[in-house]
Amino acid sequence: MTRMRVRLTFPPERIQEPLIYHLVKDFDIITNIRRADVKSDYGWVALELEGDERNLEKGIAWLKAKGVTVDPIERDVIVP
C-alpha cells in the first residue's frame, strides 16, 4: 500500500460532482479528508490517499483529465 497527501482544486463546473466518491469506488483508493473549503464556484480539498500505487496513479490521472488540479502536499505545505 502506498500513501500520499494531495490538495485537489476543483474547477467551478466540477464542484457538484462526487469525484472523491469515484476515487473510492472506481479506483479502490482509501481517502481521508484533512481539510476542505467548498463554495458554489470554487473548492479545494486536502486528502490523504492510500492504495495500490497503480490505482493511485490511475485515479490521479482521471482527476486531472476532469480538470482537477492535483498538488502534492508534504507536511501541510503544497509542493510546487
PyMOL Python script that loads the backbone (N, CA, C, O; Angstrom):
from pymol import cmd

cmd.read_pdbstr("""\
ATOM      1  N   MET A   1       0.839  -1.190   0.000  1.00  0.00           N
ATOM      2  CA  MET A   1       0.000   0.000   0.000  1.00  0.00           C
ATOM      3  C   MET A   1       0.881   1.249   0.000  1.00  0.00           C
ATOM      4  O   MET A   1       1.873   1.335   0.724  1.00  0.00           O
ATOM      5  N   THR A   2       0.495   2.193  -0.818  1.00  0.00           N
ATOM      6  CA  THR A   2       1.176   3.471  -0.898  1.00  0.00           C
ATOM      7  C   THR A   2       0.274   4.539  -0.315  1.00  0.00           C
ATOM      8  O   THR A   2      -0.947   4.489  -0.467  1.00  0.00           O
ATOM      9  N   ARG A   3       0.885   5.507   0.357  1.00  0.00           N
ATOM     10  CA  ARG A   3       0.124   6.604   0.948  1.00  0.00           C
ATOM     11  C   ARG A   3       0.685   7.926   0.438  1.00  0.00           C
ATOM     12  O   ARG A   3       1.898   8.086   0.304  1.00  0.00           O
ATOM     13  N   MET A   4      -0.214   8.877   0.152  1.00  0.00           N
ATOM     14  CA  MET A   4       0.217  10.204  -0.287  1.00  0.00           C
ATOM     15  C   MET A   4      -0.792  11.240   0.168  1.00  0.00           C
ATOM     16  O   MET A   4      -1.945  10.926   0.462  1.00  0.00           O
ATOM     17  N   ARG A   5      -0.333  12.483   0.220  1.00  0.00           N
ATOM     18  CA  ARG A   5      -1.211  13.606   0.544  1.00  0.00           C
ATOM     19  C   ARG A   5      -1.257  14.525  -0.658  1.00  0.00           C
ATOM     20  O   ARG A   5      -0.231  14.828  -1.266  1.00  0.00           O
ATOM     21  N   VAL A   6      -2.451  14.964  -0.991  1.00  0.00           N
ATOM     22  CA  VAL A   6      -2.631  15.856  -2.133  1.00  0.00           C
ATOM     23  C   VAL A   6      -3.659  16.931  -1.809  1.00  0.00           C
ATOM     24  O   VAL A   6      -4.503  16.771  -0.927  1.00  0.00           O
ATOM     25  N   ARG A   7      -3.562  18.015  -2.541  1.00  0.00           N
ATOM     26  CA  ARG A   7      -4.594  19.054  -2.483  1.00  0.00           C
ATOM     27  C   ARG A   7      -5.267  19.061  -3.848  1.00  0.00           C
ATOM     28  O   ARG A   7      -4.610  19.234  -4.875  1.00  0.00           O
ATOM     29  N   LEU A   8      -6.568  18.872  -3.849  1.00  0.00           N
ATOM     30  CA  LEU A   8      -7.353  18.898  -5.077  1.00  0.00           C
ATOM     31  C   LEU A   8      -8.049  20.247  -5.157  1.00  0.00           C
ATOM     32  O   LEU A   8      -8.718  20.668  -4.213  1.00  0.00           O
ATOM     33  N   THR A   9      -7.887  20.921  -6.287  1.00  0.00           N
ATOM     34  CA  THR A   9      -8.582  22.182  -6.531  1.00  0.00           C
ATOM     35  C   THR A   9      -9.534  21.948  -7.693  1.00  0.00           C
ATOM     36  O   THR A   9      -9.121  21.583  -8.793  1.00  0.00           O
ATOM     37  N   PHE A  10     -10.813  22.166  -7.426  1.00  0.00           N
ATOM     38  CA  PHE A  10     -11.854  21.836  -8.398  1.00  0.00           C
ATOM     39  C   PHE A  10     -12.256  23.048  -9.221  1.00  0.00           C
ATOM     40  O   PHE A  10     -12.423  24.139  -8.676  1.00  0.00           O
ATOM     41  N   PRO A  11     -12.414  22.868 -10.547  1.00  0.00           N
ATOM     42  CA  PRO A  11     -12.968  23.953 -11.353  1.00  0.00           C
ATOM     43  C   PRO A  11     -14.459  24.094 -11.051  1.00  0.00           C
ATOM     44  O   PRO A  11     -15.090  23.135 -10.607  1.00  0.00           O
ATOM     45  N   PRO A  12     -15.025  25.271 -11.285  1.00  0.00           N
ATOM     46  CA  PRO A  12     -16.440  25.513 -10.933  1.00  0.00           C
ATOM     47  C   PRO A  12     -17.406  24.465 -11.485  1.00  0.00           C
ATOM     48  O   PRO A  12     -18.366  24.098 -10.807  1.00  0.00           O
ATOM     49  N   GLU A  13     -17.170  23.983 -12.690  1.00  0.00           N
ATOM     50  CA  GLU A  13     -18.109  23.035 -13.297  1.00  0.00           C
ATOM     51  C   GLU A  13     -18.050  21.640 -12.669  1.00  0.00           C
ATOM     52  O   GLU A  13     -18.900  20.803 -12.968  1.00  0.00           O
ATOM     53  N   ARG A  14     -17.062  21.372 -11.804  1.00  0.00           N
ATOM     54  CA  ARG A  14     -16.926  20.053 -11.169  1.00  0.00           C
ATOM     55  C   ARG A  14     -17.298  20.049  -9.686  1.00  0.00           C
ATOM     56  O   ARG A  14     -17.251  19.001  -9.042  1.00  0.00           O
ATOM     57  N   ILE A  15     -17.667  21.211  -9.138  1.00  0.00           N
ATOM     58  CA  ILE A  15     -17.946  21.326  -7.708  1.00  0.00           C
ATOM     59  C   ILE A  15     -19.041  20.356  -7.256  1.00  0.00           C
ATOM     60  O   ILE A  15     -18.934  19.781  -6.173  1.00  0.00           O
ATOM     61  N   GLN A  16     -20.074  20.166  -8.045  1.00  0.00           N
ATOM     62  CA  GLN A  16     -21.217  19.347  -7.643  1.00  0.00           C
ATOM     63  C   GLN A  16     -21.042  17.859  -7.932  1.00  0.00           C
ATOM     64  O   GLN A  16     -21.911  17.062  -7.579  1.00  0.00           O
ATOM     65  N   GLU A  17     -19.943  17.469  -8.564  1.00  0.00           N
ATOM     66  CA  GLU A  17     -19.747  16.062  -8.914  1.00  0.00           C
ATOM     67  C   GLU A  17     -19.096  15.283  -7.772  1.00  0.00           C
ATOM     68  O   GLU A  17     -18.245  15.827  -7.068  1.00  0.00           O
ATOM     69  N   PRO A  18     -19.475  14.038  -7.578  1.00  0.00           N
ATOM     70  CA  PRO A  18     -18.923  13.221  -6.480  1.00  0.00           C
ATOM     71  C   PRO A  18     -17.577  12.577  -6.855  1.00  0.00           C
ATOM     72  O   PRO A  18     -17.459  11.352  -6.896  1.00  0.00           O
ATOM     73  N   LEU A  19     -16.581  13.406  -7.124  1.00  0.00           N
ATOM     74  CA  LEU A  19     -15.298  12.901  -7.613  1.00  0.00           C
ATOM     75  C   LEU A  19     -14.556  12.070  -6.566  1.00  0.00           C
ATOM     76  O   LEU A  19     -13.944  11.059  -6.911  1.00  0.00           O
ATOM     77  N   ILE A  20     -14.599  12.469  -5.316  1.00  0.00           N
ATOM     78  CA  ILE A  20     -13.912  11.696  -4.268  1.00  0.00           C
ATOM     79  C   ILE A  20     -14.573  10.331  -4.102  1.00  0.00           C
ATOM     80  O   ILE A  20     -13.893   9.328  -3.889  1.00  0.00           O
ATOM     81  N   TYR A  21     -15.888  10.298  -4.199  1.00  0.00           N
ATOM     82  CA  TYR A  21     -16.617   9.024  -4.163  1.00  0.00           C
ATOM     83  C   TYR A  21     -16.099   8.083  -5.259  1.00  0.00           C
ATOM     84  O   TYR A  21     -15.893   6.894  -5.019  1.00  0.00           O
ATOM     85  N   HIS A  22     -15.892   8.624  -6.454  1.00  0.00           N
ATOM     86  CA  HIS A  22     -15.418   7.789  -7.564  1.00  0.00           C
ATOM     87  C   HIS A  22     -13.983   7.316  -7.358  1.00  0.00           C
ATOM     88  O   HIS A  22     -13.622   6.240  -7.835  1.00  0.00           O
ATOM     89  N   LEU A  23     -13.159   8.092  -6.662  1.00  0.00           N
ATOM     90  CA  LEU A  23     -11.818   7.602  -6.333  1.00  0.00           C
ATOM     91  C   LEU A  23     -11.917   6.334  -5.489  1.00  0.00           C
ATOM     92  O   LEU A  23     -11.168   5.380  -5.696  1.00  0.00           O
ATOM     93  N   VAL A  24     -12.833   6.334  -4.552  1.00  0.00           N
ATOM     94  CA  VAL A  24     -13.019   5.180  -3.670  1.00  0.00           C
ATOM     95  C   VAL A  24     -13.612   4.004  -4.441  1.00  0.00           C
ATOM     96  O   VAL A  24     -13.075   2.897  -4.413  1.00  0.00           O
ATOM     97  N   LYS A  25     -14.704   4.251  -5.117  1.00  0.00           N
ATOM     98  CA  LYS A  25     -15.454   3.168  -5.775  1.00  0.00           C
ATOM     99  C   LYS A  25     -14.750   2.613  -7.010  1.00  0.00           C
ATOM    100  O   LYS A  25     -14.633   1.398  -7.166  1.00  0.00           O
ATOM    101  N   ASP A  26     -14.283   3.501  -7.886  1.00  0.00           N
ATOM    102  CA  ASP A  26     -13.746   3.058  -9.171  1.00  0.00           C
ATOM    103  C   ASP A  26     -12.259   2.692  -9.135  1.00  0.00           C
ATOM    104  O   ASP A  26     -11.796   1.898  -9.954  1.00  0.00           O
ATOM    105  N   PHE A  27     -11.509   3.269  -8.185  1.00  0.00           N
ATOM    106  CA  PHE A  27     -10.065   3.050  -8.158  1.00  0.00           C
ATOM    107  C   PHE A  27      -9.587   2.368  -6.873  1.00  0.00           C
ATOM    108  O   PHE A  27      -8.387   2.169  -6.681  1.00  0.00           O
ATOM    109  N   ASP A  28     -10.524   2.015  -6.004  1.00  0.00           N
ATOM    110  CA  ASP A  28     -10.209   1.301  -4.764  1.00  0.00           C
ATOM    111  C   ASP A  28      -9.168   2.053  -3.933  1.00  0.00           C
ATOM    112  O   ASP A  28      -8.209   1.468  -3.430  1.00  0.00           O
ATOM    113  N   ILE A  29      -9.384   3.374  -3.803  1.00  0.00           N
ATOM    114  CA  ILE A  29      -8.482   4.227  -3.035  1.00  0.00           C
ATOM    115  C   ILE A  29      -9.171   4.605  -1.720  1.00  0.00           C
ATOM    116  O   ILE A  29     -10.340   4.990  -1.705  1.00  0.00           O
ATOM    117  N   ILE A  30      -8.435   4.489  -0.633  1.00  0.00           N
ATOM    118  CA  ILE A  30      -8.937   4.909   0.674  1.00  0.00           C
ATOM    119  C   ILE A  30      -8.635   6.399   0.811  1.00  0.00           C
ATOM    120  O   ILE A  30      -7.500   6.827   0.601  1.00  0.00           O
ATOM    121  N   THR A  31      -9.646   7.185   1.163  1.00  0.00           N
ATOM    122  CA  THR A  31      -9.459   8.629   1.285  1.00  0.00           C
ATOM    123  C   THR A  31      -9.707   9.075   2.726  1.00  0.00           C
ATOM    124  O   THR A  31     -10.524   8.499   3.444  1.00  0.00           O
ATOM    125  N   ASN A  32      -8.983  10.110   3.123  1.00  0.00           N
ATOM    126  CA  ASN A  32      -9.175  10.720   4.430  1.00  0.00           C
ATOM    127  C   ASN A  32      -9.119  12.230   4.209  1.00  0.00           C
ATOM    128  O   ASN A  32      -8.059  12.772   3.896  1.00  0.00           O
ATOM    129  N   ILE A  33     -10.242  12.902   4.368  1.00  0.00           N
ATOM    130  CA  ILE A  33     -10.298  14.347   4.158  1.00  0.00           C
ATOM    131  C   ILE A  33      -9.665  15.032   5.370  1.00  0.00           C
ATOM    132  O   ILE A  33     -10.119  14.847   6.499  1.00  0.00           O
ATOM    133  N   ARG A  34      -8.621  15.821   5.132  1.00  0.00           N
ATOM    134  CA  ARG A  34      -7.916  16.515   6.199  1.00  0.00           C
ATOM    135  C   ARG A  34      -8.403  17.956   6.364  1.00  0.00           C
ATOM    136  O   ARG A  34      -8.535  18.451   7.484  1.00  0.00           O
ATOM    137  N   ARG A  35      -8.667  18.615   5.251  1.00  0.00           N
ATOM    138  CA  ARG A  35      -9.189  19.977   5.249  1.00  0.00           C
ATOM    139  C   ARG A  35      -9.947  20.181   3.949  1.00  0.00           C
ATOM    140  O   ARG A  35      -9.712  19.495   2.955  1.00  0.00           O
ATOM    141  N   ALA A  36     -10.867  21.147   3.980  1.00  0.00           N
ATOM    142  CA  ALA A  36     -11.613  21.440   2.754  1.00  0.00           C
ATOM    143  C   ALA A  36     -12.244  22.819   2.855  1.00  0.00           C
ATOM    144  O   ALA A  36     -12.538  23.323   3.940  1.00  0.00           O
ATOM    145  N   ASP A  37     -12.439  23.405   1.690  1.00  0.00           N
ATOM    146  CA  ASP A  37     -13.178  24.662   1.579  1.00  0.00           C
ATOM    147  C   ASP A  37     -13.913  24.598   0.252  1.00  0.00           C
ATOM    148  O   ASP A  37     -13.303  24.658  -0.816  1.00  0.00           O
ATOM    149  N   VAL A  38     -15.223  24.476   0.332  1.00  0.00           N
ATOM    150  CA  VAL A  38     -16.020  24.325  -0.881  1.00  0.00           C
ATOM    151  C   VAL A  38     -17.111  25.389  -0.889  1.00  0.00           C
ATOM    152  O   VAL A  38     -17.900  25.500   0.049  1.00  0.00           O
ATOM    153  N   LYS A  39     -17.138  26.151  -1.944  1.00  0.00           N
ATOM    154  CA  LYS A  39     -18.158  27.178  -2.157  1.00  0.00           C
ATOM    155  C   LYS A  39     -18.928  26.804  -3.424  1.00  0.00           C
ATOM    156  O   LYS A  39     -18.657  25.769  -4.034  1.00  0.00           O
ATOM    157  N   SER A  40     -19.873  27.632  -3.811  1.00  0.00           N
ATOM    158  CA  SER A  40     -20.664  27.316  -5.000  1.00  0.00           C
ATOM    159  C   SER A  40     -19.846  27.418  -6.289  1.00  0.00           C
ATOM    160  O   SER A  40     -20.197  26.785  -7.284  1.00  0.00           O
ATOM    161  N   ASP A  41     -18.767  28.198  -6.294  1.00  0.00           N
ATOM    162  CA  ASP A  41     -17.996  28.398  -7.523  1.00  0.00           C
ATOM    163  C   ASP A  41     -16.518  28.044  -7.385  1.00  0.00           C
ATOM    164  O   ASP A  41     -15.742  28.267  -8.314  1.00  0.00           O
ATOM    165  N   TYR A  42     -16.125  27.503  -6.252  1.00  0.00           N
ATOM    166  CA  TYR A  42     -14.721  27.203  -6.022  1.00  0.00           C
ATOM    167  C   TYR A  42     -14.624  26.144  -4.931  1.00  0.00           C
ATOM    168  O   TYR A  42     -15.454  26.103  -4.023  1.00  0.00           O
ATOM    169  N   GLY A  43     -13.619  25.295  -5.020  1.00  0.00           N
ATOM    170  CA  GLY A  43     -13.441  24.325  -3.955  1.00  0.00           C
ATOM    171  C   GLY A  43     -12.083  23.676  -3.978  1.00  0.00           C
ATOM    172  O   GLY A  43     -11.492  23.468  -5.038  1.00  0.00           O
ATOM    173  N   TRP A  44     -11.590  23.355  -2.791  1.00  0.00           N
ATOM    174  CA  TRP A  44     -10.365  22.574  -2.659  1.00  0.00           C
ATOM    175  C   TRP A  44     -10.520  21.615  -1.488  1.00  0.00           C
ATOM    176  O   TRP A  44     -11.285  21.861  -0.555  1.00  0.00           O
ATOM    177  N   VAL A  45      -9.778  20.518  -1.560  1.00  0.00           N
ATOM    178  CA  VAL A  45      -9.792  19.505  -0.514  1.00  0.00           C
ATOM    179  C   VAL A  45      -8.367  18.996  -0.333  1.00  0.00           C
ATOM    180  O   VAL A  45      -7.693  18.660  -1.307  1.00  0.00           O
ATOM    181  N   ALA A  46      -7.915  18.941   0.910  1.00  0.00           N
ATOM    182  CA  ALA A  46      -6.643  18.295   1.238  1.00  0.00           C
ATOM    183  C   ALA A  46      -6.975  16.866   1.646  1.00  0.00           C
ATOM    184  O   ALA A  46      -7.738  16.639   2.586  1.00  0.00           O
ATOM    185  N   LEU A  47      -6.400  15.913   0.937  1.00  0.00           N
ATOM    186  CA  LEU A  47      -6.722  14.494   1.138  1.00  0.00           C
ATOM    187  C   LEU A  47      -5.485  13.670   1.412  1.00  0.00           C
ATOM    188  O   LEU A  47      -4.408  13.945   0.884  1.00  0.00           O
ATOM    189  N   GLU A  48      -5.650  12.657   2.242  1.00  0.00           N
ATOM    190  CA  GLU A  48      -4.679  11.578   2.322  1.00  0.00           C
ATOM    191  C   GLU A  48      -5.265  10.449   1.476  1.00  0.00           C
ATOM    192  O   GLU A  48      -6.433  10.089   1.617  1.00  0.00           O
ATOM    193  N   LEU A  49      -4.445   9.910   0.613  1.00  0.00           N
ATOM    194  CA  LEU A  49      -4.870   8.818  -0.257  1.00  0.00           C
ATOM    195  C   LEU A  49      -4.032   7.590   0.060  1.00  0.00           C
ATOM    196  O   LEU A  49      -2.826   7.693   0.282  1.00  0.00           O
ATOM    197  N   GLU A  50      -4.672   6.430   0.080  1.00  0.00           N
ATOM    198  CA  GLU A  50      -3.947   5.193   0.328  1.00  0.00           C
ATOM    199  C   GLU A  50      -4.490   4.114  -0.594  1.00  0.00           C
ATOM    200  O   GLU A  50      -5.700   3.960  -0.757  1.00  0.00           O
ATOM    201  N   GLY A  51      -3.567   3.369  -1.194  1.00  0.00           N
ATOM    202  CA  GLY A  51      -3.978   2.296  -2.077  1.00  0.00           C
ATOM    203  C   GLY A  51      -2.809   1.744  -2.851  1.00  0.00           C
ATOM    204  O   GLY A  51      -1.661   2.130  -2.630  1.00  0.00           O
ATOM    205  N   ASP A  52      -3.102   0.851  -3.749  1.00  0.00           N
ATOM    206  CA  ASP A  52      -2.097   0.305  -4.643  1.00  0.00           C
ATOM    207  C   ASP A  52      -1.522   1.445  -5.490  1.00  0.00           C
ATOM    208  O   ASP A  52      -2.271   2.294  -5.974  1.00  0.00           O
ATOM    209  N   GLU A  53      -0.213   1.469  -5.670  1.00  0.00           N
ATOM    210  CA  GLU A  53       0.431   2.569  -6.397  1.00  0.00           C
ATOM    211  C   GLU A  53      -0.157   2.761  -7.794  1.00  0.00           C
ATOM    212  O   GLU A  53      -0.347   3.895  -8.234  1.00  0.00           O
ATOM    213  N   ARG A  54      -0.439   1.689  -8.476  1.00  0.00           N
ATOM    214  CA  ARG A  54      -1.014   1.776  -9.823  1.00  0.00           C
ATOM    215  C   ARG A  54      -2.407   2.407  -9.789  1.00  0.00           C
ATOM    216  O   ARG A  54      -2.745   3.220 -10.650  1.00  0.00           O
ATOM    217  N   ASN A  55      -3.210   2.032  -8.796  1.00  0.00           N
ATOM    218  CA  ASN A  55      -4.548   2.618  -8.663  1.00  0.00           C
ATOM    219  C   ASN A  55      -4.470   4.106  -8.333  1.00  0.00           C
ATOM    220  O   ASN A  55      -5.262   4.900  -8.842  1.00  0.00           O
ATOM    221  N   LEU A  56      -3.515   4.486  -7.480  1.00  0.00           N
ATOM    222  CA  LEU A  56      -3.329   5.907  -7.167  1.00  0.00           C
ATOM    223  C   LEU A  56      -2.971   6.691  -8.430  1.00  0.00           C
ATOM    224  O   LEU A  56      -3.519   7.766  -8.673  1.00  0.00           O
ATOM    225  N   GLU A  57      -2.063   6.160  -9.221  1.00  0.00           N
ATOM    226  CA  GLU A  57      -1.667   6.826 -10.465  1.00  0.00           C
ATOM    227  C   GLU A  57      -2.855   6.974 -11.408  1.00  0.00           C
ATOM    228  O   GLU A  57      -3.055   8.036 -11.998  1.00  0.00           O
ATOM    229  N   LYS A  58      -3.636   5.918 -11.550  1.00  0.00           N
ATOM    230  CA  LYS A  58      -4.811   5.961 -12.425  1.00  0.00           C
ATOM    231  C   LYS A  58      -5.846   6.961 -11.912  1.00  0.00           C
ATOM    232  O   LYS A  58      -6.414   7.729 -12.689  1.00  0.00           O
ATOM    233  N   GLY A  59      -6.089   6.950 -10.599  1.00  0.00           N
ATOM    234  CA  GLY A  59      -7.055   7.866 -10.011  1.00  0.00           C
ATOM    235  C   GLY A  59      -6.646   9.323 -10.179  1.00  0.00           C
ATOM    236  O   GLY A  59      -7.481  10.171 -10.492  1.00  0.00           O
ATOM    237  N   ILE A  60      -5.377   9.613  -9.975  1.00  0.00           N
ATOM    238  CA  ILE A  60      -4.889  10.988 -10.139  1.00  0.00           C
ATOM    239  C   ILE A  60      -4.961  11.412 -11.597  1.00  0.00           C
ATOM    240  O   ILE A  60      -5.345  12.544 -11.893  1.00  0.00           O
ATOM    241  N   ALA A  61      -4.599  10.524 -12.507  1.00  0.00           N
ATOM    242  CA  ALA A  61      -4.706  10.838 -13.936  1.00  0.00           C
ATOM    243  C   ALA A  61      -6.156  11.124 -14.315  1.00  0.00           C
ATOM    244  O   ALA A  61      -6.427  12.038 -15.093  1.00  0.00           O
ATOM    245  N   TRP A  62      -7.086  10.346 -13.767  1.00  0.00           N
ATOM    246  CA  TRP A  62      -8.515  10.551 -14.033  1.00  0.00           C
ATOM    247  C   TRP A  62      -8.964  11.920 -13.538  1.00  0.00           C
ATOM    248  O   TRP A  62      -9.671  12.634 -14.247  1.00  0.00           O
ATOM    249  N   LEU A  63      -8.552  12.296 -12.308  1.00  0.00           N
ATOM    250  CA  LEU A  63      -8.899  13.613 -11.776  1.00  0.00           C
ATOM    251  C   LEU A  63      -8.374  14.733 -12.677  1.00  0.00           C
ATOM    252  O   LEU A  63      -9.094  15.684 -12.979  1.00  0.00           O
ATOM    253  N   LYS A  64      -7.126  14.612 -13.097  1.00  0.00           N
ATOM    254  CA  LYS A  64      -6.527  15.635 -13.964  1.00  0.00           C
ATOM    255  C   LYS A  64      -7.283  15.738 -15.290  1.00  0.00           C
ATOM    256  O   LYS A  64      -7.472  16.834 -15.817  1.00  0.00           O
ATOM    257  N   ALA A  65      -7.709  14.603 -15.822  1.00  0.00           N
ATOM    258  CA  ALA A  65      -8.481  14.611 -17.067  1.00  0.00           C
ATOM    259  C   ALA A  65      -9.828  15.311 -16.882  1.00  0.00           C
ATOM    260  O   ALA A  65     -10.393  15.841 -17.839  1.00  0.00           O
ATOM    261  N   LYS A  66     -10.337  15.311 -15.651  1.00  0.00           N
ATOM    262  CA  LYS A  66     -11.592  16.001 -15.333  1.00  0.00           C
ATOM    263  C   LYS A  66     -11.375  17.498 -15.096  1.00  0.00           C
ATOM    264  O   LYS A  66     -12.338  18.231 -14.868  1.00  0.00           O
ATOM    265  N   GLY A  67     -10.118  17.959 -15.148  1.00  0.00           N
ATOM    266  CA  GLY A  67      -9.829  19.370 -14.946  1.00  0.00           C
ATOM    267  C   GLY A  67      -9.502  19.746 -13.512  1.00  0.00           C
ATOM    268  O   GLY A  67      -9.407  20.929 -13.185  1.00  0.00           O
ATOM    269  N   VAL A  68      -9.328  18.748 -12.655  1.00  0.00           N
ATOM    270  CA  VAL A  68      -8.980  18.997 -11.258  1.00  0.00           C
ATOM    271  C   VAL A  68      -7.465  19.190 -11.160  1.00  0.00           C
ATOM    272  O   VAL A  68      -6.697  18.411 -11.724  1.00  0.00           O
ATOM    273  N   THR A  69      -7.045  20.221 -10.447  1.00  0.00           N
ATOM    274  CA  THR A  69      -5.617  20.433 -10.201  1.00  0.00           C
ATOM    275  C   THR A  69      -5.219  19.578  -9.006  1.00  0.00           C
ATOM    276  O   THR A  69      -5.855  19.637  -7.954  1.00  0.00           O
ATOM    277  N   VAL A  70      -4.163  18.782  -9.171  1.00  0.00           N
ATOM    278  CA  VAL A  70      -3.692  17.892  -8.113  1.00  0.00           C
ATOM    279  C   VAL A  70      -2.279  18.317  -7.728  1.00  0.00           C
ATOM    280  O   VAL A  70      -1.347  18.207  -8.525  1.00  0.00           O
ATOM    281  N   ASP A  71      -2.130  18.805  -6.494  1.00  0.00           N
ATOM    282  CA  ASP A  71      -0.829  19.234  -5.991  1.00  0.00           C
ATOM    283  C   ASP A  71      -0.426  18.357  -4.817  1.00  0.00           C
ATOM    284  O   ASP A  71      -1.223  18.142  -3.904  1.00  0.00           O
ATOM    285  N   PRO A  72       0.820  17.841  -4.828  1.00  0.00           N
ATOM    286  CA  PRO A  72       1.279  17.053  -3.674  1.00  0.00           C
ATOM    287  C   PRO A  72       1.453  17.950  -2.449  1.00  0.00           C
ATOM    288  O   PRO A  72       1.801  19.125  -2.570  1.00  0.00           O
ATOM    289  N   ILE A  73       1.208  17.388  -1.286  1.00  0.00           N
ATOM    290  CA  ILE A  73       1.378  18.104  -0.019  1.00  0.00           C
ATOM    291  C   ILE A  73       2.411  17.345   0.807  1.00  0.00           C
ATOM    292  O   ILE A  73       2.377  16.118   0.897  1.00  0.00           O
ATOM    293  N   GLU A  74       3.321  18.093   1.402  1.00  0.00           N
ATOM    294  CA  GLU A  74       4.276  17.491   2.312  1.00  0.00           C
ATOM    295  C   GLU A  74       4.258  18.281   3.606  1.00  0.00           C
ATOM    296  O   GLU A  74       4.649  19.448   3.634  1.00  0.00           O
ATOM    297  N   ARG A  75       3.805  17.647   4.678  1.00  0.00           N
ATOM    298  CA  ARG A  75       3.709  18.299   5.997  1.00  0.00           C
ATOM    299  C   ARG A  75       2.899  19.581   5.942  1.00  0.00           C
ATOM    300  O   ARG A  75       3.327  20.614   6.455  1.00  0.00           O
ATOM    301  N   ASP A  76       1.740  19.518   5.327  1.00  0.00           N
ATOM    302  CA  ASP A  76       0.810  20.649   5.208  1.00  0.00           C
ATOM    303  C   ASP A  76       1.343  21.792   4.362  1.00  0.00           C
ATOM    304  O   ASP A  76       0.850  22.916   4.457  1.00  0.00           O
ATOM    305  N   VAL A  77       2.342  21.520   3.539  1.00  0.00           N
ATOM    306  CA  VAL A  77       2.866  22.527   2.614  1.00  0.00           C
ATOM    307  C   VAL A  77       2.712  21.976   1.211  1.00  0.00           C
ATOM    308  O   VAL A  77       3.116  20.848   0.931  1.00  0.00           O
ATOM    309  N   ILE A  78       2.127  22.772   0.329  1.00  0.00           N
ATOM    310  CA  ILE A  78       1.963  22.340  -1.065  1.00  0.00           C
ATOM    311  C   ILE A  78       3.324  22.370  -1.748  1.00  0.00           C
ATOM    312  O   ILE A  78       4.031  23.376  -1.685  1.00  0.00           O
ATOM    313  N   VAL A  79       3.685  21.295  -2.386  1.00  0.00           N
ATOM    314  CA  VAL A  79       4.972  21.189  -3.067  1.00  0.00           C
ATOM    315  C   VAL A  79       4.788  21.646  -4.512  1.00  0.00           C
ATOM    316  O   VAL A  79       3.934  21.108  -5.216  1.00  0.00           O
ATOM    317  N   PRO A  80       5.572  22.630  -4.972  1.00  0.00           N
ATOM    318  CA  PRO A  80       5.414  23.103  -6.365  1.00  0.00           C
ATOM    319  C   PRO A  80       5.833  22.075  -7.388  1.00  0.00           C
ATOM    320  O   PRO A  80       5.756  22.331  -8.589  1.00  0.00           O
TER     321      PRO A  80
END
""", "prot")
cmd.dss("prot")
cmd.show_as("cartoon", "prot")
cmd.util.cbc("prot")
cmd.orient("prot")
